[in-house]
Amino acid sequence: MRKIVVGTIITAVCVVPSLGRDDSQNAEERLKCANLIYAVSKSSVCFSDHFLATVSRETNCQPERKFTAVKLAEDDAFRFPFAIMTGEGGFSLTGRERRVLKSYLTRGGFLLASAGCSSTQWDRSFRQEIRRIFPEQKLVKISMDHPLFHTVFDIRSIRLKKGGTTQLEGLVIEDKIVLIYSPEGLNDTANAGRNGKRRCCCCGGNEIKNSHEINVNIFTYALTH
């Protein structure tokens, strides 16, 4: 078995709002967001990266405007301060993937996880994996008065496609949120797949309607705290 190399997460400081931004910053210097490939071959195909353009426009954070596919089992994950993990159906992480994810989240990385199309199987698998990786921590509800919801956009409620509201959940390690999770789905499928052959839909799931603004806030909060 190959020994895991514990990496150091790239960190960055972003200024909000977008005053005095240096637009000469080139692509090589831009923050990159990882789209995790996990359970060997599962990954997101319908999580919109459209929010990254809004982050770039509204703040001093200058992210790459497309996700970068990154295998969770590889040490490359430590090069990315922010990662998304989403999909549909059940899954199981490998032992190495669990070790990398634990190291990633305890050494400065931030994960946005979302059950695609409100998949109950994915939700069940994700919760099981988090319990295995962090047996002493629990996902907790994030109240709407948390600064995360007021970083760029002033978000007062999380609205669902089929009506009503919900709350996001988070994993807190040493008084710091390192993971945000939504079982309903933050995929923003209305803006997903625009440049590819596949157009995405929620297929009956109860997605979050204002996911675009929420994802902007999550990314910005993660990179400034």
TORKOL-4160 file (C-alpha; in steps of 0.2 Angstrom, whole numbers, padded with zeros to 4 digits, m for minus):
225
<pt num="1" X="0000" Y="0000" Z="0000"/>
<pt num="2" X="0007" Y="0017" Z="m0005"/>
<pt num="3" X="0009" Y="0028" Z="0010"/>
<pt num="4" X="m0001" Y="0044" Z="0010"/>
<pt num="5" X="0008" Y="0060" Z="0008"/>
<pt num="6" X="0000" Y="0074" Z="0019"/>
<pt num="7" X="m0001" Y="0089" Z="0009"/>
<pt num="8" X="m0003" Y="0108" Z="0013"/>
<pt num="9" X="m0018" Y="0116" Z="0007"/>
<pt num="10" X="m0016" Y="0132" Z="m0004"/>
<pt num="11" X="m0023" Y="0146" Z="0006"/>
<pt num="12" X="m0029" Y="0163" Z="m0001"/>
<pt num="13" X="m0036" Y="0179" Z="0006"/>
<pt num="14" X="m0050" Y="0188" Z="m0004"/>
<pt num="15" X="m0057" Y="0205" Z="m0001"/>
<pt num="16" X="m0075" Y="0209" Z="m0001"/>
<pt num="17" X="m0083" Y="0219" Z="m0009"/>
<pt num="18" X="m0073" Y="0221" Z="m0026"/>
<pt num="19" X="m0064" Y="0237" Z="m0022"/>
<pt num="20" X="m0047" Y="0240" Z="m0029"/>
<pt num="21" X="m0047" Y="0223" Z="m0038"/>
<pt num="22" X="m0032" Y="0219" Z="m0049"/>
<pt num="23" X="m0039" Y="0213" Z="m0065"/>
<pt num="24" X="m0022" Y="0209" Z="m0072"/>
<pt num="25" X="m0021" Y="0193" Z="m0062"/>
<pt num="26" X="m0018" Y="0179" Z="m0074"/>
<pt num="27" X="m0025" Y="0162" Z="m0076"/>
<pt num="28" X="m0011" Y="0154" Z="m0067"/>
<pt num="29" X="m0013" Y="0164" Z="m0052"/>
<pt num="30" X="m0032" Y="0161" Z="m0051"/>
<pt num="31" X="m0039" Y="0150" Z="m0037"/>
<pt num="32" X="m0045" Y="0133" Z="m0043"/>
<pt num="33" X="m0060" Y="0123" Z="m0037"/>
<pt num="34" X="m0059" Y="0104" Z="m0037"/>
<pt num="35" X="m0073" Y="0093" Z="m0044"/>
<pt num="36" X="m0069" Y="0077" Z="m0034"/>
<pt num="37" X="m0068" Y="0060" Z="m0042"/>
<pt num="38" X="m0072" Y="0048" Z="m0028"/>
<pt num="39" X="m0077" Y="0030" Z="m0025"/>
<pt num="40" X="m0064" Y="0027" Z="m0039"/>
<pt num="41" X="m0075" Y="0034" Z="m0053"/>
<pt num="42" X="m0090" Y="0044" Z="m0047"/>
<pt num="43" X="m0090" Y="0063" Z="m0050"/>
<pt num="44" X="m0102" Y="0077" Z="m0053"/>
<pt num="45" X="m0108" Y="0080" Z="m0071"/>
<pt num="46" X="m0123" Y="0092" Z="m0066"/>
<pt num="47" X="m0116" Y="0104" Z="m0053"/>
<pt num="48" X="m0115" Y="0121" Z="m0061"/>
<pt num="49" X="m0099" Y="0131" Z="m0060"/>
<pt num="50" X="m0108" Y="0147" Z="m0065"/>
<pt num="51" X="m0106" Y="0154" Z="m0048"/>
<pt num="52" X="m0088" Y="0156" Z="m0050"/>
<pt num="53" X="m0090" Y="0169" Z="m0063"/>
<pt num="54" X="m0101" Y="0179" Z="m0050"/>
<pt num="55" X="m0088" Y="0177" Z="m0037"/>
<pt num="56" X="m0075" Y="0184" Z="m0049"/>
<pt num="57" X="m0087" Y="0199" Z="m0053"/>
<pt num="58" X="m0093" Y="0203" Z="m0035"/>
<pt num="59" X="m0077" Y="0200" Z="m0025"/>
<pt num="60" X="m0058" Y="0201" Z="m0025"/>
<pt num="61" X="m0058" Y="0182" Z="m0026"/>
<pt num="62" X="m0052" Y="0178" Z="m0043"/>
<pt num="63" X="m0056" Y="0159" Z="m0046"/>
<pt num="64" X="m0054" Y="0149" Z="m0061"/>
<pt num="65" X="m0071" Y="0149" Z="m0069"/>
<pt num="66" X="m0071" Y="0130" Z="m0073"/>
<pt num="67" X="m0070" Y="0116" Z="m0061"/>
<pt num="68" X="m0054" Y="0105" Z="m0061"/>
<pt num="69" X="m0057" Y="0086" Z="m0060"/>
<pt num="70" X="m0047" Y="0079" Z="m0046"/>
<pt num="71" X="m0046" Y="0061" Z="m0040"/>
<pt num="72" X="m0049" Y="0061" Z="m0021"/>
<pt num="73" X="m0037" Y="0047" Z="m0019"/>
<pt num="74" X="m0022" Y="0057" Z="m0026"/>
<pt num="75" X="m0012" Y="0070" Z="m0017"/>
<pt num="76" X="m0017" Y="0083" Z="m0030"/>
<pt num="77" X="m0032" Y="0087" Z="m0019"/>
<pt num="78" X="m0021" Y="0097" Z="m0008"/>
<pt num="79" X="m0017" Y="0109" Z="m0021"/>
<pt num="80" X="m0035" Y="0115" Z="m0020"/>
<pt num="81" X="m0042" Y="0126" Z="m0006"/>
<pt num="82" X="m0060" Y="0122" Z="m0011"/>
<pt num="83" X="m0068" Y="0107" Z="m0018"/>
<pt num="84" X="m0086" Y="0100" Z="m0022"/>
<pt num="85" X="m0092" Y="0083" Z="m0020"/>
<pt num="86" X="m0109" Y="0078" Z="m0027"/>
<pt num="87" X="m0118" Y="0064" Z="m0037"/>
<pt num="88" X="m0133" Y="0052" Z="m0037"/>
<pt num="89" X="m0135" Y="0035" Z="m0030"/>
<pt num="90" X="m0126" Y="0025" Z="m0017"/>
<pt num="91" X="m0107" Y="0024" Z="m0015"/>
<pt num="92" X="m0093" Y="0019" Z="m0004"/>
<pt num="93" X="m0076" Y="0028" Z="m0002"/>
<pt num="94" X="m0060" Y="0018" Z="m0003"/>
<pt num="95" X="m0049" Y="0018" Z="0013"/>
<pt num="96" X="m0036" Y="0029" Z="0005"/>
<pt num="97" X="m0050" Y="0041" Z="m0001"/>
<pt num="98" X="m0056" Y="0042" Z="0017"/>
<pt num="99" X="m0039" Y="0046" Z="0024"/>
<pt num="100" X="m0036" Y="0059" Z="0011"/>
<pt num="101" X="m0053" Y="0068" Z="0014"/>
<pt num="102" X="m0049" Y="0068" Z="0033"/>
<pt num="103" X="m0032" Y="0076" Z="0030"/>
<pt num="104" X="m0039" Y="0088" Z="0018"/>
<pt num="105" X="m0052" Y="0095" Z="0029"/>
<pt num="106" X="m0041" Y="0095" Z="0045"/>
<pt num="107" X="m0027" Y="0104" Z="0036"/>
<pt num="108" X="m0036" Y="0119" Z="0028"/>
<pt num="109" X="m0047" Y="0112" Z="0014"/>
<pt num="110" X="m0065" Y="0116" Z="0012"/>
<pt num="111" X="m0078" Y="0104" Z="0005"/>
<pt num="112" X="m0095" Y="0109" Z="m0003"/>
<pt num="113" X="m0106" Y="0093" Z="m0004"/>
<pt num="114" X="m0123" Y="0091" Z="m0011"/>
<pt num="115" X="m0134" Y="0076" Z="m0015"/>
<pt num="116" X="m0138" Y="0078" Z="m0034"/>
<pt num="117" X="m0156" Y="0078" Z="m0038"/>
<pt num="118" X="m0160" Y="0076" Z="m0020"/>
<pt num="119" X="m0154" Y="0058" Z="m0021"/>
<pt num="120" X="m0158" Y="0049" Z="m0005"/>
<pt num="121" X="m0146" Y="0035" Z="m0009"/>
<pt num="122" X="m0132" Y="0048" Z="m0010"/>
<pt num="123" X="m0137" Y="0056" Z="0005"/>
<pt num="124" X="m0137" Y="0040" Z="0015"/>
<pt num="125" X="m0120" Y="0035" Z="0008"/>
<pt num="126" X="m0112" Y="0053" Z="0012"/>
<pt num="127" X="m0118" Y="0053" Z="0030"/>
<pt num="128" X="m0111" Y="0036" Z="0033"/>
<pt num="129" X="m0094" Y="0041" Z="0026"/>
<pt num="130" X="m0093" Y="0056" Z="0036"/>
<pt num="131" X="m0098" Y="0046" Z="0052"/>
<pt num="132" X="m0084" Y="0034" Z="0048"/>
<pt num="133" X="m0071" Y="0048" Z="0044"/>
<pt num="134" X="m0076" Y="0059" Z="0059"/>
<pt num="135" X="m0084" Y="0048" Z="0072"/>
<pt num="136" X="m0082" Y="0061" Z="0085"/>
<pt num="137" X="m0090" Y="0075" Z="0075"/>
<pt num="138" X="m0108" Y="0077" Z="0068"/>
<pt num="139" X="m0116" Y="0087" Z="0054"/>
<pt num="140" X="m0125" Y="0102" Z="0062"/>
<pt num="141" X="m0138" Y="0114" Z="0056"/>
<pt num="142" X="m0131" Y="0131" Z="0051"/>
<pt num="143" X="m0143" Y="0145" Z="0057"/>
<pt num="144" X="m0148" Y="0159" Z="0044"/>
<pt num="145" X="m0140" Y="0172" Z="0055"/>
<pt num="146" X="m0123" Y="0164" Z="0052"/>
<pt num="147" X="m0110" Y="0176" Z="0043"/>
<pt num="148" X="m0109" Y="0163" Z="0029"/>
<pt num="149" X="m0127" Y="0169" Z="0023"/>
<pt num="150" X="m0122" Y="0187" Z="0023"/>
<pt num="151" X="m0105" Y="0188" Z="0015"/>
<pt num="152" X="m0109" Y="0193" Z="m0003"/>
<pt num="153" X="m0128" Y="0191" Z="m0004"/>
<pt num="154" X="m0139" Y="0194" Z="0010"/>
<pt num="155" X="m0149" Y="0177" Z="0011"/>
<pt num="156" X="m0163" Y="0176" Z="0023"/>
<pt num="157" X="m0170" Y="0159" Z="0018"/>
<pt num="158" X="m0165" Y="0144" Z="0008"/>
<pt num="159" X="m0180" Y="0141" Z="m0004"/>
<pt num="160" X="m0185" Y="0124" Z="m0011"/>
<pt num="161" X="m0191" Y="0121" Z="m0029"/>
<pt num="162" X="m0207" Y="0112" Z="m0022"/>
<pt num="163" X="m0210" Y="0125" Z="m0009"/>
<pt num="164" X="m0205" Y="0128" Z="0009"/>
<pt num="165" X="m0187" Y="0131" Z="0016"/>
<pt num="166" X="m0173" Y="0121" Z="0023"/>
<pt num="167" X="m0156" Y="0123" Z="0031"/>
<pt num="168" X="m0139" Y="0118" Z="0026"/>
<pt num="169" X="m0128" Y="0107" Z="0037"/>
<pt num="170" X="m0110" Y="0109" Z="0042"/>
<pt num="171" X="m0095" Y="0100" Z="0049"/>
<pt num="172" X="m0086" Y="0110" Z="0062"/>
<pt num="173" X="m0068" Y="0106" Z="0067"/>
<pt num="174" X="m0059" Y="0117" Z="0080"/>
<pt num="175" X="m0073" Y="0130" Z="0079"/>
<pt num="176" X="m0071" Y="0132" Z="0060"/>
<pt num="177" X="m0083" Y="0126" Z="0047"/>
<pt num="178" X="m0074" Y="0115" Z="0035"/>
<pt num="179" X="m0089" Y="0107" Z="0026"/>
<pt num="180" X="m0106" Y="0112" Z="0020"/>
<pt num="181" X="m0119" Y="0099" Z="0015"/>
<pt num="182" X="m0136" Y="0100" Z="0007"/>
<pt num="183" X="m0146" Y="0084" Z="0005"/>
<pt num="184" X="m0159" Y="0093" Z="m0006"/>
<pt num="185" X="m0146" Y="0099" Z="m0019"/>
<pt num="186" X="m0136" Y="0115" Z="m0022"/>
<pt num="187" X="m0132" Y="0110" Z="m0040"/>
<pt num="188" X="m0140" Y="0125" Z="m0049"/>
<pt num="189" X="m0145" Y="0113" Z="m0063"/>
<pt num="190" X="m0153" Y="0128" Z="m0073"/>
<pt num="191" X="m0135" Y="0134" Z="m0076"/>
<pt num="192" X="m0127" Y="0117" Z="m0078"/>
<pt num="193" X="m0121" Y="0109" Z="m0094"/>
<pt num="194" X="m0123" Y="0124" Z="m0104"/>
<pt num="195" X="m0107" Y="0122" Z="m0114"/>
<pt num="196" X="m0108" Y="0103" Z="m0115"/>
<pt num="197" X="m0118" Y="0091" Z="m0124"/>
<pt num="198" X="m0128" Y="0086" Z="m0109"/>
<pt num="199" X="m0141" Y="0097" Z="m0102"/>
<pt num="200" X="m0145" Y="0094" Z="m0084"/>
<pt num="201" X="m0161" Y="0093" Z="m0075"/>
<pt num="202" X="m0166" Y="0089" Z="m0057"/>
<pt num="203" X="m0178" Y="0075" Z="m0062"/>
<pt num="204" X="m0191" Y="0077" Z="m0049"/>
<pt num="205" X="m0179" Y="0081" Z="m0034"/>
<pt num="206" X="m0182" Y="0096" Z="m0022"/>
<pt num="207" X="m0167" Y="0107" Z="m0027"/>
<pt num="208" X="m0163" Y="0123" Z="m0018"/>
<pt num="209" X="m0170" Y="0137" Z="m0029"/>
<pt num="210" X="m0157" Y="0151" Z="m0024"/>
<pt num="211" X="m0142" Y="0139" Z="m0024"/>
<pt num="212" X="m0132" Y="0151" Z="m0036"/>
<pt num="213" X="m0132" Y="0165" Z="m0023"/>
<pt num="214" X="m0129" Y="0152" Z="m0009"/>
<pt num="215" X="m0114" Y="0144" Z="m0018"/>
<pt num="216" X="m0106" Y="0162" Z="m0021"/>
<pt num="217" X="m0107" Y="0165" Z="m0002"/>
<pt num="218" X="m0101" Y="0148" Z="0003"/>
<pt num="219" X="m0085" Y="0150" Z="m0009"/>
<pt num="220" X="m0082" Y="0167" Z="m0003"/>
<pt num="221" X="m0084" Y="0163" Z="0016"/>
<pt num="222" X="m0073" Y="0148" Z="0014"/>
<pt num="223" X="m0059" Y="0158" Z="0006"/>
<pt num="224" X="m0060" Y="0172" Z="0019"/>
<pt num="225" X="m0061" Y="0163" Z="0035"/>
